Amino acid sequence: MHWYWSAELHRLRGVFLAALGADEAKIEASFCAAINTAKEQKSVSLEKRAEATYAEYRRKGRAGQEEVESDYIFPNSSQRNRWPLCSSD
């Protein structure tokens, strides 16, 4: 079964795992699954949304901030970083 919103569900799973303080590997795996699923579906908007959320998660993690804020759910769309960690190649 092909679900259009499966990329978004992976992204939200990453957001919720981050909010719960789950293992970083599981959080990153969820964001990477969101990005790769969106690419497979050729959904640019969902891909950009997942990338922006992942970038925000990594930025906050690098800054040492432990709080998870609502901008994980509604990320800044100006963030256009690519993450080789999530490469489907």
C-alpha positions in Angstrom: 0.0 0.0 0.0 1.3 3.4 -0.9 0.6 6.1 1.6 1.0 9.7 0.6 1.5 11.0 4.1 3.9 8.3 5.3 6.8 10.8 5.0 5.0 13.2 7.3 4.3 10.4 9.8 8.0 9.5 9.9 8.8 13.2 10.5 6.3 13.5 13.3 7.7 10.3 14.9 11.1 11.9 15.0 9.6 15.1 16.6 7.8 13.0 19.2 10.9 10.9 19.9 12.9 14.0 20.4 10.3 15.4 22.8 10.5 12.2 24.8 14.3 12.3 24.9 14.6 9.0 23.0 17.8 7.5 21.6 19.4 9.9 19.1 19.8 7.0 16.5 16.1 6.4 16.5 15.3 10.1 16.2 17.7 10.5 13.2 16.4 7.3 11.6 12.9 8.7 11.7 13.9 12.0 10.1 16.0 10.1 7.5 13.1 7.8 6.7 10.9 10.9 6.2 13.4 12.5 3.8 13.9 9.3 1.8 10.2 8.5 1.7 9.4 12.0 0.4 12.1 11.6 -2.2 10.7 8.3 -3.4 7.3 9.8 -3.6 8.7 12.8 -5.5 7.1 15.1 -2.9 9.3 18.2 -2.8 7.2 19.9 -0.2 7.3 17.0 2.2 11.0 16.5 1.6 11.8 20.1 2.3 9.6 20.0 5.4 11.4 16.9 6.7 14.8 18.4 5.9 14.0 21.6 7.7 12.8 19.8 10.8 15.9 17.6 10.8 18.1 20.6 10.4 16.4 22.3 13.3 16.7 19.2 15.5 20.5 19.0 14.7 21.0 22.8 15.3 19.3 22.6 18.7 21.2 19.5 19.6 24.5 21.0 18.6 23.7 24.1 20.7 23.2 21.8 23.7 19.6 22.8 24.2 17.4 20.0 25.6 14.0 21.6 25.2 11.9 20.5 22.2 9.9 23.4 20.9 6.9 23.7 18.5 9.2 24.8 15.7 10.1 21.1 15.2 6.5 20.6 14.0 6.4 23.9 12.0 10.0 24.4 10.9 11.5 27.4 9.2 11.2 26.7 5.5 14.2 28.8 4.7 16.5 26.1 6.0 17.6 24.1 2.9 20.4 21.9 4.2 21.0 18.4 2.7 22.1 15.7 5.0 24.4 13.0 3.6 23.5 10.9 6.6 20.1 10.4 5.0 21.3 9.7 1.5 19.3 6.9 -0.2 22.2 6.3 -2.7 
